Amino acid sequence: MHLHSERTEGPASAGSSAVRAPLSPRRWWLRVVTLAVLSALLIAAVVRAFVVDVYWVGSNSMEPTLQGGDRVLVSKLADTDELQRGELVVFDGRGSLDPLHSTDPWYTQAVNGVGRWLGLNGSSTAYVKRVMAVPGDSIECCDAQGKITVNGQPLEEEYLYAGDRPSDIPFAVHVPADRVWLMGDHRSESVDSRSLLGAPGGGLIRTERIIGTAEWVLWPLDRARDL
């Protein structure tokens, strides 16, 4: 006697591959656009964190070189150990011109941070100033002609705001390693190293607090130029 078994066709086993319906053109394009936007944001974040960024000049302390409201392109590739006198730098003023830690609520800091990233507002703790003296220099105000001297040599400061003297505040400072002496071009309006005389550090800014060197004025367009 031959026994015949009947094979019952059931649902596909869990291990079998299921055939997926192709994405609709609309969903496919949505995925492509989403991926492109996320990739662009990631690239922009990396570039702005390590290569270049744009900073908003928040005061008139660098007139006539820079005006309040200017947007400047800042290079973060500069070696802060190789800064040159006369260069314009953007630095983080926390711990020197500003408190080290903000007292604003976390949500206010978050909103301000997003606004800065989008270019809607500037940073209240980032400053742009001119490097006046680097490690090893001795800077003093002022000589008999009213000029600032660096290592005994008077400075010819053609960038000074018209009518301003090199400094109304006398000082004599030797710059140690890992520090710089910074001043604004509009001396009578600038809060800078001179404002910290008598404070810990004596007005000297740590090079580790320097964000980068100001290279270009990007906005407004009628003032666009290299620095």
N, CA and C atoms as a LAMMPS dump frame, in Angstrom:
ITEM: TIMESTEP
0
ITEM: NUMBER OF ATOMS
681
ITEM: BOX BOUNDS ff ff ff
-5.0000000000000000e+02 5.0000000000000000e+02
-5.0000000000000000e+02 5.0000000000000000e+02
-5.0000000000000000e+02 5.0000000000000000e+02
ITEM: ATOMS id mol type element x y z
1 1 1 N 0.86 -1.177 0
2 1 2 C 0 0 0
3 1 3 C 0.889 1.216 0
4 2 1 N 0.579 2.047 -0.882
5 2 2 C 1.333 3.293 -0.975
6 2 3 C 0.56 4.399 -0.283
7 3 1 N 1.285 5.075 0.605
8 3 2 C 0.662 6.193 1.306
9 3 3 C 1.023 7.493 0.611
10 4 1 N 0.063 8.3 0.323
11 4 2 C 0.27 9.588 -0.344
12 4 3 C 0.046 10.703 0.672
13 5 1 N 1.082 11.509 0.93
14 5 2 C 0.929 12.649 1.845
15 5 3 C 0.514 13.874 1.071
16 6 1 N -0.378 14.62 1.623
17 6 2 C -0.828 15.851 0.993
18 6 3 C -0.026 17.03 1.556
19 7 1 N 0.554 17.864 0.705
20 7 2 C 1.341 19.041 1.112
21 7 3 C 0.424 20.246 1.132
22 8 1 N 0.321 20.805 2.308
23 8 2 C -0.552 21.969 2.455
24 8 3 C 0.267 23.246 2.298
25 9 1 N -0.135 24.112 1.415
26 9 2 C 0.558 25.378 1.194
27 9 3 C 0.116 26.379 2.254
28 10 1 N 1.033 26.79 3.117
29 10 2 C 0.722 27.746 4.176
30 10 3 C 1.407 29.074 3.909
31 11 1 N 1.345 29.964 4.87
32 11 2 C 2.004 31.276 4.726
33 11 3 C 3.506 31.128 4.718
34 12 1 N 4.185 32.07 4.114
35 12 2 C 5.648 32.016 4.027
36 12 3 C 6.235 32.037 5.42
37 13 1 N 7.305 31.266 5.597
38 13 2 C 7.968 31.224 6.895
39 13 3 C 8.648 32.563 7.182
40 14 1 N 8.973 32.737 8.477
41 14 2 C 9.563 34.01 8.886
42 14 3 C 10.891 34.26 8.224
43 15 1 N 11.606 33.187 7.87
44 15 2 C 12.932 33.352 7.283
45 15 3 C 12.909 33.689 5.814
46 16 1 N 11.793 33.552 5.181
47 16 2 C 11.738 33.837 3.752
48 16 3 C 11.712 35.332 3.524
49 17 1 N 12.24 35.751 2.406
50 17 2 C 12.308 37.177 2.102
51 17 3 C 10.986 37.662 1.559
52 18 1 N 10.544 38.762 2.104
53 18 2 C 9.295 39.348 1.644
54 18 3 C 9.592 40.397 0.585
55 19 1 N 8.784 40.493 -0.363
56 19 2 C 8.948 41.469 -1.433
57 19 3 C 8.298 42.777 -1.001
58 20 1 N 9.133 43.852 -0.945
59 20 2 C 8.608 45.145 -0.53
60 20 3 C 8.119 45.937 -1.73
61 21 1 N 7.079 46.653 -1.477
62 21 2 C 6.57 47.513 -2.541
63 21 3 C 7.544 48.662 -2.761
64 22 1 N 7.818 49.031 -3.979
65 22 2 C 8.748 50.14 -4.241
66 22 3 C 8.208 51.448 -3.667
67 23 1 N 9.167 52.311 -3.248
68 23 2 C 8.765 53.61 -2.723
69 23 3 C 8.11 54.439 -3.809
70 24 1 N 7.141 55.199 -3.4
71 24 2 C 6.536 56.126 -4.346
72 24 3 C 7.54 57.227 -4.657
73 25 1 N 7.457 57.851 -5.827
74 25 2 C 8.397 58.938 -6.156
75 25 3 C 8.419 60.034 -5.095
76 26 1 N 7.273 60.32 -4.522
77 26 2 C 7.216 61.379 -3.512
78 26 3 C 8.025 60.998 -2.28
79 27 1 N 7.847 59.768 -1.793
80 27 2 C 8.595 59.334 -0.612
81 27 3 C 10.081 59.222 -0.926
82 28 1 N 10.432 58.806 -2.115
83 28 2 C 11.848 58.681 -2.489
84 28 3 C 12.521 60.051 -2.472
85 29 1 N 11.852 61.031 -3.058
86 29 2 C 12.418 62.377 -3.07
87 29 3 C 12.497 62.96 -1.666
88 30 1 N 11.531 62.645 -0.811
89 30 2 C 11.561 63.128 0.565
90 30 3 C 12.785 62.588 1.291
91 31 1 N 13.091 61.314 1.068
92 31 2 C 14.282 60.731 1.692
93 31 3 C 15.559 61.377 1.166
94 32 1 N 15.607 61.606 -0.123
95 32 2 C 16.796 62.217 -0.724
96 32 3 C 17.008 63.623 -0.168
97 33 1 N 15.937 64.408 -0.125
98 33 2 C 16.051 65.782 0.375
99 33 3 C 16.443 65.79 1.85
100 34 1 N 15.842 64.922 2.65
101 34 2 C 16.175 64.85 4.08
102 34 3 C 17.638 64.504 4.282
103 35 1 N 18.116 63.506 3.541
104 35 2 C 19.519 63.108 3.649
105 35 3 C 20.444 64.242 3.221
106 36 1 N 20.076 64.952 2.158
107 36 2 C 20.906 66.062 1.677
108 36 3 C 20.966 67.186 2.705
109 37 1 N 19.825 67.501 3.319
110 37 2 C 19.789 68.574 4.322
111 37 3 C 20.622 68.199 5.539
112 38 1 N 20.472 66.976 6.027
113 38 2 C 21.239 66.533 7.193
114 38 3 C 22.736 66.524 6.9
115 39 1 N 23.101 66.087 5.695
116 39 2 C 24.521 66.077 5.318
117 39 3 C 25.073 67.493 5.25
118 40 1 N 24.289 68.407 4.672
119 40 2 C 24.739 69.799 4.57
120 40 3 C 24.909 70.421 5.95
121 41 1 N 23.979 70.141 6.866
122 41 2 C 24.09 70.679 8.227
123 41 3 C 25.312 70.122 8.944
124 42 1 N 25.582 68.84 8.751
125 42 2 C 26.749 68.227 9.386
126 42 3 C 28.038 68.834 8.858
127 43 1 N 28.123 68.992 7.534
128 43 2 C 29.323 69.591 6.938
129 43 3 C 29.495 71.028 7.422
130 44 1 N 28.391 71.784 7.444
131 44 2 C 28.461 73.176 7.904
132 44 3 C 28.917 73.254 9.353
133 45 1 N 28.421 72.34 10.198
134 45 2 C 28.807 72.351 11.607
135 45 3 C 30.293 72.076 11.772
136 46 1 N 30.813 71.119 11.001
137 46 2 C 32.239 70.787 11.089
138 46 3 C 33.092 71.957 10.6
139 47 1 N 32.696 72.542 9.459
140 47 2 C 33.454 73.667 8.903
141 47 3 C 33.459 74.841 9.878
142 48 1 N 32.306 75.153 10.444
143 48 2 C 32.218 76.302 11.347
144 48 3 C 32.923 76.047 12.673
145 49 1 N 33.015 74.793 13.071
146 49 2 C 33.674 74.482 14.34
147 49 3 C 35.19 74.491 14.217
148 50 1 N 35.71 74.093 13.032
149 50 2 C 37.151 73.875 12.935
150 50 3 C 37.858 74.668 11.834
151 51 1 N 37.125 75.246 10.896
152 51 2 C 37.78 75.879 9.742
153 51 3 C 37.501 77.382 9.703
154 52 1 N 36.294 77.779 9.387
155 52 2 C 35.93 79.201 9.329
156 52 3 C 34.538 79.391 9.905
157 53 1 N 34.277 80.597 10.369
158 53 2 C 32.946 80.939 10.855
159 53 3 C 32.727 82.431 10.625
160 54 1 N 31.5 82.853 10.763
161 54 2 C 31.149 84.261 10.584
162 54 3 C 30.751 84.835 11.936
163 55 1 N 31.31 85.998 12.256
164 55 2 C 31.009 86.648 13.527
165 55 3 C 30.462 88.048 13.292
166 56 1 N 29.564 88.425 14.156
167 56 2 C 28.88 89.71 14.114
168 56 3 C 29.631 90.682 15.016
169 57 1 N 30.057 91.817 14.46
170 57 2 C 30.724 92.848 15.257
171 57 3 C 29.65 93.582 16.047
172 58 1 N 29.735 93.491 17.371
173 58 2 C 28.642 93.98 18.201
174 58 3 C 28.8 95.384 18.744
175 59 1 N 29.909 96.066 18.44
176 59 2 C 30.101 97.415 18.981
177 59 3 C 30.917 98.248 17.996
178 60 1 N 31.17 99.494 18.38
179 60 2 C 31.971 100.387 17.542
180 60 3 C 33.413 100.492 18.029
181 61 1 N 33.857 99.547 18.835
182 61 2 C 35.185 99.639 19.447
183 61 3 C 36.326 99.435 18.46
184 62 1 N 36.014 98.963 17.236
185 62 2 C 37.066 98.76 16.234
186 62 3 C 36.965 99.754 15.085
187 63 1 N 36.176 100.821 15.263
188 63 2 C 36.122 101.851 14.221
189 63 3 C 37.485 102.525 14.075
190 64 1 N 37.848 102.93 12.866
191 64 2 C 37.095 102.859 11.611
192 64 3 C 37.287 101.55 10.847
193 65 1 N 38.143 100.655 11.369
194 65 2 C 38.423 99.406 10.655
195 65 3 C 37.17 98.571 10.489
196 66 1 N 36.407 98.422 11.565
197 66 2 C 35.161 97.664 11.546
198 66 3 C 34.063 98.504 12.173
199 67 1 N 32.859 98.325 11.654
200 67 2 C 31.698 99.043 12.175
201 67 3 C 30.788 98.073 12.918
202 68 1 N 30.057 98.59 13.893
203 68 2 C 29.061 97.761 14.55
204 68 3 C 28.061 97.229 13.537
205 69 1 N 27.79 95.927 13.583
206 69 2 C 26.887 95.301 12.626
207 69 3 C 27.59 94.615 11.481
208 70 1 N 28.885 94.856 11.305
209 70 2 C 29.64 94.144 10.267
210 70 3 C 29.652 92.65 10.56
211 71 1 N 29.641 91.85 9.488
212 71 2 C 29.873 90.412 9.612
213 71 3 C 31.26 90.119 9.07
214 72 1 N 32.07 89.45 9.872
215 72 2 C 33.438 89.165 9.45
216 72 3 C 33.665 87.661 9.387
217 73 1 N 34.443 87.25 8.388
218 73 2 C 34.835 85.851 8.24
219 73 3 C 36.073 85.607 9.086
220 74 1 N 35.998 84.612 9.95
221 74 2 C 37.081 84.326 10.892
222 74 3 C 37.672 82.958 10.595
223 75 1 N 38.987 82.929 10.395
224 75 2 C 39.691 81.667 10.175
225 75 3 C 40.077 81.052 11.509
226 76 1 N 39.733 79.77 11.679
227 76 2 C 40.094 79.051 12.896
228 76 3 C 41.327 78.178 12.695
229 77 1 N 41.975 78.335 11.544
230 77 2 C 43.154 77.533 11.236
231 77 3 C 44.443 78.179 11.72
232 78 1 N 44.354 79.434 12.149
233 78 2 C 45.559 80.152 12.571
234 78 3 C 46.149 79.522 13.827
235 79 1 N 47.463 79.443 13.867
236 79 2 C 48.175 78.949 15.037
237 79 3 C 48.279 80.093 16.04
238 80 1 N 47.628 79.956 17.176
239 80 2 C 47.625 81.05 18.151
240 80 3 C 49.004 81.291 18.75
241 81 1 N 49.922 80.355 18.563
242 81 2 C 51.295 80.57 19.033
243 81 3 C 52.107 81.388 18.041
244 82 1 N 51.528 81.652 16.859
245 82 2 C 52.241 82.388 15.816
246 82 3 C 51.536 83.693 15.465
247 83 1 N 50.765 84.224 16.367
248 83 2 C 50.069 85.484 16.095
249 83 3 C 51.063 86.617 15.888
250 84 1 N 50.691 87.538 15.003
251 84 2 C 51.547 88.676 14.681
252 84 3 C 50.917 89.965 15.201
253 85 1 N 51.759 90.907 15.581
254 85 2 C 51.252 92.223 15.967
255 85 3 C 50.474 92.831 14.804
256 86 1 N 49.377 93.455 15.127
257 86 2 C 48.561 94.102 14.101
258 86 3 C 47.434 93.241 13.579
259 87 1 N 47.469 91.929 13.814
260 87 2 C 46.387 91.064 13.357
261 87 3 C 45.112 91.335 14.148
262 88 1 N 43.982 91.133 13.477
263 88 2 C 42.69 91.231 14.145
264 88 3 C 42.247 89.834 14.55
265 89 1 N 41.855 89.692 15.798
266 89 2 C 41.441 88.382 16.291
267 89 3 C 40.08 88.482 16.965
268 90 1 N 39.361 87.38 16.915
269 90 2 C 38.131 87.235 17.685
270 90 3 C 38.452 86.305 18.848
271 91 1 N 38.067 86.719 20.051
272 91 2 C 38.358 85.876 21.209
273 91 3 C 37.144 85.747 22.111
274 92 1 N 37.145 84.681 22.88
275 92 2 C 36.086 84.409 23.844
276 92 3 C 36.404 85.175 25.125
277 93 1 N 35.554 86.13 25.466
278 93 2 C 35.817 86.991 26.61
279 93 3 C 35.417 86.418 27.954
280 94 1 N 34.881 85.195 27.962
281 94 2 C 34.516 84.594 29.245
282 94 3 C 35.77 84.3 30.059
283 95 1 N 35.747 84.743 31.294
284 95 2 C 36.906 84.57 32.157
285 95 3 C 37.828 85.768 32.159
286 96 1 N 37.543 86.747 31.276
287 96 2 C 38.348 87.975 31.264
288 96 3 C 37.419 89.188 31.269
289 97 1 N 36.845 89.516 30.13
290 97 2 C 35.926 90.656 30.065
291 97 3 C 34.523 90.309 30.548
292 98 1 N 34.214 89.019 30.597
293 98 2 C 32.892 88.555 31.015
294 98 3 C 33.039 87.465 32.069
295 99 1 N 31.96 87.217 32.843
296 99 2 C 32.008 86.095 33.788
297 99 3 C 32.266 84.785 33.05
298 100 1 N 32.943 83.876 33.727
299 100 2 C 33.268 82.595 33.104
300 100 3 C 32.018 81.793 32.79
301 101 1 N 31.019 81.875 33.659
302 101 2 C 29.783 81.115 33.476
303 101 3 C 28.597 82.071 33.411
304 102 1 N 27.722 81.813 32.444
305 102 2 C 26.544 82.657 32.272
306 102 3 C 25.537 82.408 33.392
307 103 1 N 24.853 83.452 33.787
308 103 2 C 23.794 83.335 34.79
309 103 3 C 22.414 83.228 34.145
310 104 1 N 22.356 83.254 32.809
311 104 2 C 21.077 83.12 32.119
312 104 3 C 20.544 81.697 32.264
313 105 1 N 19.216 81.524 32.267
314 105 2 C 18.64 80.178 32.298
315 105 3 C 19.1 79.372 31.085
316 106 1 N 19.097 78.049 31.229
317 106 2 C 19.607 77.19 30.158
318 106 3 C 18.835 77.387 28.862
319 107 1 N 17.509 77.607 28.97
320 107 2 C 16.712 77.75 27.758
321 107 3 C 17.031 79.058 27.037
322 108 1 N 17.346 80.104 27.793
323 108 2 C 17.757 81.361 27.167
324 108 3 C 19.084 81.182 26.447
325 109 1 N 20.017 80.479 27.074
326 109 2 C 21.299 80.207 26.436
327 109 3 C 21.111 79.382 25.17
328 110 1 N 20.174 78.412 25.217
329 110 2 C 19.931 77.568 24.047
330 110 3 C 19.363 78.386 22.89
331 111 1 N 18.385 79.238 23.187
332 111 2 C 17.784 80.079 22.138
333 111 3 C 18.828 81.018 21.548
334 112 1 N 19.635 81.631 22.409
335 112 2 C 20.682 82.534 21.92
336 112 3 C 21.702 81.783 21.077
337 113 1 N 22.022 80.556 21.492
338 113 2 C 22.977 79.758 20.731
339 113 3 C 22.468 79.433 19.339
340 114 1 N 21.191 79.063 19.238
341 114 2 C 20.597 78.783 17.926
342 114 3 C 20.578 80.049 17.08
343 115 1 N 20.228 81.167 17.691
344 115 2 C 20.216 82.433 16.956
345 115 3 C 21.581 82.806 16.424
346 116 1 N 22.621 82.579 17.231
347 116 2 C 23.986 82.866 16.771
348 116 3 C 24.361 81.954 15.618
349 117 1 N 23.998 80.675 15.722
350 117 2 C 24.357 79.719 14.67
351 117 3 C 23.687 80.081 13.35
352 118 1 N 22.462 80.578 13.438
353 118 2 C 21.718 80.957 12.233
354 118 3 C 22.071 82.361 11.754
355 119 1 N 22.891 83.076 12.513
356 119 2 C 23.283 84.421 12.112
357 119 3 C 22.255 85.484 12.414
358 120 1 N 21.301 85.174 13.293
359 120 2 C 20.251 86.133 13.622
360 120 3 C 20.692 87.126 14.686
361 121 1 N 21.663 86.743 15.479
362 121 2 C 22.184 87.646 16.509
363 121 3 C 23.645 87.301 16.774
364 122 1 N 24.351 88.236 17.393
365 122 2 C 25.755 88.014 17.685
366 122 3 C 25.964 87.452 19.076
367 123 1 N 27.2 87.115 19.368
368 123 2 C 27.556 86.615 20.689
369 123 3 C 27.913 87.786 21.596
370 124 1 N 27.406 87.759 22.814
371 124 2 C 27.708 88.828 23.764
372 124 3 C 29.051 88.616 24.446
373 125 1 N 29.697 87.472 24.198
374 125 2 C 30.979 87.188 24.851
375 125 3 C 32.122 87.01 23.855
376 126 1 N 31.862 87.249 22.571
377 126 2 C 32.923 87.177 21.558
378 126 3 C 33.305 88.596 21.151
379 127 1 N 34.589 88.893 21.176
380 127 2 C 35.088 90.242 20.906
381 127 3 C 36.119 90.201 19.791
382 128 1 N 36.155 91.269 19.004
383 128 2 C 37.202 91.411 17.997
384 128 3 C 38.099 92.58 18.401
385 129 1 N 39.402 92.332 18.444
386 129 2 C 40.381 93.348 18.837
387 129 3 C 41.646 93.168 17.999
388 130 1 N 42.552 94.124 18.151
389 130 2 C 43.828 94.075 17.437
390 130 3 C 44.924 93.581 18.386
391 131 1 N 45.764 92.686 17.871
392 131 2 C 46.908 92.203 18.649
393 131 3 C 47.956 93.313 18.695
394 132 1 N 48.247 93.773 19.891
395 132 2 C 49.222 94.847 20.064
396 132 3 C 50.582 94.33 20.523
397 133 1 N 50.586 93.233 21.27
398 133 2 C 51.844 92.671 21.766
399 133 3 C 51.677 91.17 21.928
400 134 1 N 52.737 90.433 21.604
401 134 2 C 52.741 88.972 21.645
402 134 3 C 53.752 88.505 22.7
403 135 1 N 53.789 87.21 22.996
404 135 2 C 54.714 86.726 24.022
405 135 3 C 56.151 87.197 23.807
406 136 1 N 56.744 87.694 24.887
407 136 2 C 58.111 88.208 24.836
408 136 3 C 58.196 89.706 24.659
409 137 1 N 57.09 90.339 24.258
410 137 2 C 57.076 91.792 24.045
411 137 3 C 56.897 92.546 25.365
412 138 1 N 57.395 93.776 25.357
413 138 2 C 57.101 94.737 26.423
414 138 3 C 56.387 95.913 25.781
415 139 1 N 55.183 96.186 26.235
416 139 2 C 54.367 97.252 25.657
417 139 3 C 54.105 98.308 26.721
418 140 1 N 54.147 99.576 26.295
419 140 2 C 54.041 100.662 27.268
420 140 3 C 53.318 101.853 26.659
421 141 1 N 52.578 102.536 27.486
422 141 2 C 51.941 103.802 27.11
423 141 3 C 52.262 104.831 28.186
424 142 1 N 52.748 105.914 27.739
425 142 2 C 53.128 106.248 26.366
426 142 3 C 54.472 106.967 26.421
427 143 1 N 55.1 107.191 25.265
428 143 2 C 56.376 107.905 25.258
429 143 3 C 56.137 109.418 25.272
430 144 1 N 57.206 110.185 25.125
431 144 2 C 57.101 111.647 25.208
432 144 3 C 56.228 112.224 24.106
433 145 1 N 56.104 111.498 23.005
434 145 2 C 55.256 111.953 21.895
435 145 3 C 53.829 111.416 22.008
436 146 1 N 53.545 110.729 23.096
437 146 2 C 52.194 110.214 23.303
438 146 3 C 51.902 108.932 22.559
439 147 1 N 52.935 108.228 22.085
440 147 2 C 52.737 107.003 21.32
441 147 3 C 52.985 105.773 22.185
442 148 1 N 52.267 104.702 21.852
443 148 2 C 52.52 103.414 22.491
444 148 3 C 53.82 102.852 21.936
445 149 1 N 54.622 102.256 22.795
446 149 2 C 55.866 101.635 22.349
447 149 3 C 55.822 100.135 22.611
448 150 1 N 56.411 99.386 21.696
449 150 2 C 56.592 97.945 21.862
450 150 3 C 58.076 97.661 21.753
451 151 1 N 58.636 97.119 22.804
452 151 2 C 60.081 96.861 22.883
453 151 3 C 60.885 98.134 22.619
454 152 1 N 60.341 99.247 23.104
455 152 2 C 61.029 100.526 22.99
456 152 3 C 60.804 101.265 21.692
457 153 1 N 60.094 100.657 20.738
458 153 2 C 59.861 101.286 19.436
459 153 3 C 58.445 101.857 19.367
460 154 1 N 58.312 103.145 19.014
461 154 2 C 56.976 103.745 18.93
462 154 3 C 56.174 103.162 17.768
463 155 1 N 54.883 103.007 17.982
464 155 2 C 53.996 102.478 16.954
465 155 3 C 53.353 103.608 16.165
466 156 1 N 53.33 103.444 14.848
467 156 2 C 52.61 104.363 13.968
468 156 3 C 51.25 103.731 13.689
469 157 1 N 50.237 104.205 14.365
470 157 2 C 48.927 103.559 14.302
471 157 3 C 47.974 104.333 13.396
472 158 1 N 48.083 104.114 12.115
473 158 2 C 47.249 104.819 11.148
474 158 3 C 45.793 104.371 11.208
475 159 1 N 45.539 103.252 11.851
476 159 2 C 44.185 102.705 11.925
477 159 3 C 43.369 103.309 13.061
478 160 1 N 43.965 104.166 13.886
479 160 2 C 43.242 104.733 15.025
480 160 3 C 42.049 105.577 14.582
481 161 1 N 41.015 105.568 15.4
482 161 2 C 39.847 106.402 15.157
483 161 3 C 40.26 107.871 15.213
484 162 1 N 39.756 108.653 14.261
485 162 2 C 40.137 110.065 14.17
486 162 3 C 39.832 110.801 15.467
487 163 1 N 40.832 111.494 15.982
488 163 2 C 40.667 112.266 17.2
489 163 3 C 41.033 111.523 18.466
490 164 1 N 41.169 110.198 18.377
491 164 2 C 41.551 109.417 19.556
492 164 3 C 43.055 109.438 19.769
493 165 1 N 43.452 109.47 21.024
494 165 2 C 44.856 109.281 21.363
495 165 3 C 45.13 107.779 21.483
496 166 1 N 46.401 107.361 21.375
497 166 2 C 46.708 105.931 21.485
498 166 3 C 46.153 105.3 22.752
499 167 1 N 46.165 106.023 23.857
500 167 2 C 45.54 105.543 25.086
501 167 3 C 45.516 106.662 26.111
502 168 1 N 44.399 106.776 26.808
503 168 2 C 44.306 107.717 27.924
504 168 3 C 44.699 107.048 29.239
505 169 1 N 44.923 105.735 29.167
506 169 2 C 45.276 104.963 30.358
507 169 3 C 46.739 104.557 30.255
508 170 1 N 47.584 104.969 31.178
509 170 2 C 48.99 104.556 31.122
510 170 3 C 49.146 103.095 31.551
511 171 1 N 50.119 102.43 30.954
512 171 2 C 50.4 101.044 31.329
513 171 3 C 51.806 100.675 30.879
514 172 1 N 52.347 99.679 31.508
515 172 2 C 53.639 99.104 31.126
516 172 3 C 53.577 97.625 31.469
517 173 1 N 53.59 96.781 30.441
518 173 2 C 53.345 95.351 30.635
519 173 3 C 54.36 94.536 29.85
520 174 1 N 54.868 93.486 30.464
521 174 2 C 55.662 92.486 29.748
522 174 3 C 54.761 91.285 29.5
523 175 1 N 54.725 90.814 28.26
524 175 2 C 53.807 89.742 27.872
525 175 3 C 54.504 88.386 28.019
526 176 1 N 54.012 87.521 28.897
527 176 2 C 54.616 86.2 29.059
528 176 3 C 54.113 85.218 28.003
529 177 1 N 54.579 83.995 28.095
530 177 2 C 54.156 82.952 27.155
531 177 3 C 52.654 82.716 27.266
532 178 1 N 52.049 82.377 26.118
533 178 2 C 50.631 82.015 26.05
534 178 3 C 49.69 83.164 26.407
535 179 1 N 50.147 84.387 26.234
536 179 2 C 49.307 85.557 26.483
537 179 3 C 49.505 86.572 25.353
538 180 1 N 48.518 87.434 25.172
539 180 2 C 48.633 88.554 24.227
540 180 3 C 47.984 89.782 24.855
541 181 1 N 48.373 90.945 24.328
542 181 2 C 47.774 92.218 24.755
543 181 3 C 46.935 92.722 23.593
544 182 1 N 45.638 92.946 23.832
545 182 2 C 44.695 93.299 22.776
546 182 3 C 44.07 94.662 23.045
547 183 1 N 43.853 95.423 21.952
548 183 2 C 43.202 96.726 22.071
549 183 3 C 42.311 96.965 20.858
550 184 1 N 41.281 97.798 21.055
551 184 2 C 40.437 98.204 19.946
552 184 3 C 41.002 99.432 19.257
553 185 1 N 40.599 99.668 18.005
554 185 2 C 41.094 100.824 17.253
555 185 3 C 40.424 102.127 17.678
556 186 1 N 39.19 102.038 18.172
557 186 2 C 38.493 103.222 18.688
558 186 3 C 38.767 103.25 20.188
559 187 1 N 39.934 103.763 20.543
560 187 2 C 40.455 103.601 21.898
561 187 3 C 39.543 104.174 22.977
562 188 1 N 38.89 105.287 22.682
563 188 2 C 38.046 105.911 23.704
564 188 3 C 36.752 105.141 23.942
565 189 1 N 36.428 104.186 23.049
566 189 2 C 35.193 103.417 23.176
567 189 3 C 35.449 101.939 23.446
568 190 1 N 36.705 101.54 23.456
569 190 2 C 37.026 100.112 23.505
570 190 3 C 37.224 99.597 24.925
571 191 1 N 36.56 98.488 25.216
572 191 2 C 36.833 97.707 26.423
573 191 3 C 37.808 96.614 26.007
574 192 1 N 39.021 96.663 26.515
575 192 2 C 40.06 95.742 26.047
576 192 3 C 41.027 95.423 27.179
577 193 1 N 42.261 95.069 26.832
578 193 2 C 43.232 94.677 27.861
579 193 3 C 43.417 95.753 28.922
580 194 1 N 43.316 97.014 28.526
581 194 2 C 43.501 98.102 29.493
582 194 3 C 42.442 98.073 30.59
583 195 1 N 41.265 97.562 30.246
584 195 2 C 40.168 97.521 31.216
585 195 3 C 40.41 96.496 32.315
586 196 1 N 41.383 95.622 32.107
587 196 2 C 41.65 94.551 33.064
588 196 3 C 42.905 94.8 33.887
589 197 1 N 43.493 95.973 33.735
590 197 2 C 44.662 96.298 34.554
591 197 3 C 44.271 96.258 36.03
592 198 1 N 45.055 95.58 36.831
593 198 2 C 44.736 95.434 38.243
594 198 3 C 43.933 94.195 38.558
595 199 1 N 43.348 93.563 37.525
596 199 2 C 42.616 92.311 37.721
597 199 3 C 43.587 91.141 37.591
598 200 1 N 43.197 89.942 38.037
599 200 2 C 44.067 88.78 37.832
600 200 3 C 44.421 88.625 36.357
601 201 1 N 45.694 88.47 36.062
602 201 2 C 46.137 88.387 34.67
603 201 3 C 46.619 89.707 34.127
604 202 1 N 46.269 90.808 34.799
605 202 2 C 46.793 92.115 34.429
606 202 3 C 46.48 92.578 33.028
607 203 1 N 45.336 92.174 32.487
608 203 2 C 44.945 92.63 31.156
609 203 3 C 45.388 91.725 30.03
610 204 1 N 46.161 90.703 30.343
611 204 2 C 46.657 89.795 29.312
612 204 3 C 45.62 88.712 29.017
613 205 1 N 45.418 88.443 27.737
614 205 2 C 44.424 87.467 27.299
615 205 3 C 45.13 86.16 26.947
616 206 1 N 44.592 85.062 27.439
617 206 2 C 45.17 83.749 27.131
618 206 3 C 44.989 83.432 25.648
619 207 1 N 46.037 82.929 25.025
620 207 2 C 45.931 82.586 23.603
621 207 3 C 44.935 81.456 23.374
622 208 1 N 44.708 80.624 24.371
623 208 2 C 43.752 79.532 24.218
624 208 3 C 42.321 80.045 24.097
625 209 1 N 42.087 81.312 24.454
626 209 2 C 40.754 81.886 24.346
627 209 3 C 40.522 82.537 22.991
628 210 1 N 41.544 82.562 22.158
629 210 2 C 41.397 83.163 20.831
630 210 3 C 40.703 82.175 19.904
631 211 1 N 39.615 82.618 19.298
632 211 2 C 38.814 81.775 18.418
633 211 3 C 39.431 81.698 17.034
634 212 1 N 39.925 82.817 16.521
635 212 2 C 40.519 82.829 15.195
636 212 3 C 40.885 84.24 14.77
637 213 1 N 41.39 84.347 13.554
638 213 2 C 41.797 85.642 13.012
639 213 3 C 40.748 86.152 12.027
640 214 1 N 40.413 87.428 12.128
641 214 2 C 39.438 88.043 11.223
642 214 3 C 40.096 88.277 9.868
643 215 1 N 39.501 87.728 8.809
644 215 2 C 40.114 87.765 7.479
645 215 3 C 39.376 88.654 6.489
646 216 1 N 38.055 88.649 6.541
647 216 2 C 37.259 89.388 5.554
648 216 3 C 36.048 90.032 6.212
649 217 1 N 35.68 91.205 5.705
650 217 2 C 34.36 91.766 5.991
651 217 3 C 33.43 91.238 4.906
652 218 1 N 32.405 90.493 5.315
653 218 2 C 31.469 89.911 4.353
654 218 3 C 30.222 90.765 4.154
655 219 1 N 29.838 91.486 5.178
656 219 2 C 28.598 92.262 5.134
657 219 3 C 28.764 93.503 6.006
658 220 1 N 28.216 94.624 5.555
659 220 2 C 27.454 94.877 4.33
660 220 3 C 28.337 94.84 3.087
661 221 1 N 27.695 94.608 1.952
662 221 2 C 28.444 94.396 0.718
663 221 3 C 29.272 95.609 0.314
664 222 1 N 28.793 96.807 0.632
665 222 2 C 29.551 97.989 0.22
666 222 3 C 30.826 98.167 1.046
667 223 1 N 30.979 97.376 2.104
668 223 2 C 32.2 97.424 2.906
669 223 3 C 33 96.131 2.796
670 224 1 N 32.557 95.218 1.949
671 224 2 C 33.226 93.923 1.83
672 224 3 C 34.662 94.102 1.346
673 225 1 N 35.596 93.497 2.07
674 225 2 C 37.016 93.6 1.723
675 225 3 C 37.797 92.651 2.617
676 226 1 N 39.054 92.452 2.262
677 226 2 C 39.899 91.635 3.126
678 226 3 C 40.498 92.508 4.218
679 227 1 N 40.887 91.848 5.302
680 227 2 C 41.461 92.565 6.432
681 227 3 C 42.954 92.273 6.56
